[in-house]
Amino acid sequence: EYALNMDPTNHVAATIELKSITASNLVYRHPLNKAATDVTVELQGCEDLTASNWTTLPTSLGGDKDPQTAWREFDADATTTNQYFLRLNVTD
């Protein structure tokens, strides 16, 4: 809640907006608390949801470069399977 600038007293889930998906690229946006400099938000992926198989994925910041309103891009060419799972991992 803190990292994504959400209200912890409200049960509404954070919105991850998919801007576009192609065979080689996924562009998404999620809220981010600019004041939360003590945490890191990373996109992670895996092929089979096994706890030890999650890998932090390289992303690039797009748009206006403001972390609050910009989007992130992920190069989907790195995946070679028919299914691929994504999650946001927050660490302090």
C-alpha positions as CSV (number, residue, x, y, z in Angstrom):
1,E,0.0,0.0,0.0
2,Y,2.7,2.4,1.0
3,A,5.0,1.8,-2.0
4,L,2.1,2.1,-4.5
5,N,0.7,5.2,-2.8
6,M,-2.5,3.4,-1.9
7,D,-4.8,3.9,1.2
8,P,-4.2,1.0,3.6
9,T,-7.7,1.5,5.1
10,N,-9.3,1.0,1.7
11,H,-9.6,-2.5,0.2
12,V,-9.3,-1.4,-3.4
13,A,-6.4,-3.2,-5.2
14,A,-3.7,-1.2,-6.9
15,T,-4.3,-0.7,-10.6
16,I,-1.7,-1.9,-13.1
17,E,-2.7,-0.5,-16.4
18,L,-1.6,-2.4,-19.5
19,K,-0.9,0.2,-22.2
20,S,0.0,-2.2,-24.9
21,I,1.1,-5.8,-25.5
22,T,2.8,-7.1,-28.6
23,A,4.8,-10.2,-29.4
24,S,8.0,-8.6,-28.1
25,N,7.0,-5.9,-25.7
26,L,4.7,-5.2,-22.7
27,V,4.1,-1.6,-21.6
28,Y,2.4,-1.1,-18.2
29,R,1.8,1.6,-15.6
30,H,1.3,1.3,-11.9
31,P,1.0,3.9,-9.1
32,L,4.1,4.8,-7.2
33,N,4.7,6.8,-4.0
34,K,7.5,9.2,-4.9
35,A,8.0,9.9,-1.2
36,A,8.7,6.1,-0.6
37,T,12.4,6.4,-1.2
38,D,13.1,3.6,1.4
39,V,11.5,0.9,-0.8
40,T,12.1,-0.6,-4.2
41,V,9.4,-1.8,-6.6
42,E,10.6,-4.3,-9.2
43,L,8.8,-6.3,-12.0
44,Q,9.5,-10.0,-11.6
45,G,8.6,-12.9,-13.8
46,C,8.6,-16.7,-14.0
47,E,7.3,-19.5,-16.2
48,D,5.7,-21.8,-13.6
49,L,5.0,-19.9,-10.3
50,T,7.6,-21.8,-8.4
51,A,8.7,-19.7,-5.5
52,S,12.4,-19.9,-6.3
53,N,12.1,-19.2,-10.0
54,W,11.1,-15.5,-9.9
55,T,13.6,-13.3,-11.7
56,T,13.8,-9.5,-11.6
57,L,13.2,-8.2,-15.1
58,P,14.9,-5.3,-16.7
59,T,12.5,-2.5,-17.4
60,S,12.8,1.0,-18.9
61,L,10.9,4.1,-17.8
62,G,8.8,5.8,-20.5
63,G,6.6,8.8,-20.9
64,D,7.5,11.9,-18.9
65,K,10.0,10.0,-16.7
66,D,8.1,11.1,-13.6
67,P,7.8,7.8,-11.6
68,Q,4.3,8.8,-10.5
69,T,2.9,9.1,-14.0
70,A,5.4,7.4,-16.3
71,W,5.0,3.9,-17.6
72,R,7.5,1.0,-17.6
73,E,8.3,-1.3,-20.5
74,F,9.4,-4.9,-20.4
75,D,11.0,-6.7,-23.4
76,A,8.9,-9.8,-23.7
77,D,11.4,-11.4,-26.2
78,A,13.2,-12.8,-23.1
79,T,10.4,-15.3,-22.6
80,T,10.3,-18.4,-24.7
81,T,7.3,-20.2,-23.3
82,N,3.6,-19.9,-24.0
83,Q,2.9,-18.7,-20.5
84,Y,4.7,-16.2,-18.3
85,F,3.7,-14.8,-14.9
86,L,4.4,-11.3,-13.7
87,R,4.4,-9.7,-10.2
88,L,5.5,-6.5,-8.6
89,N,7.9,-7.2,-5.8
90,V,8.3,-4.5,-3.1
91,T,11.4,-4.6,-0.9
92,D,12.8,-2.2,1.7
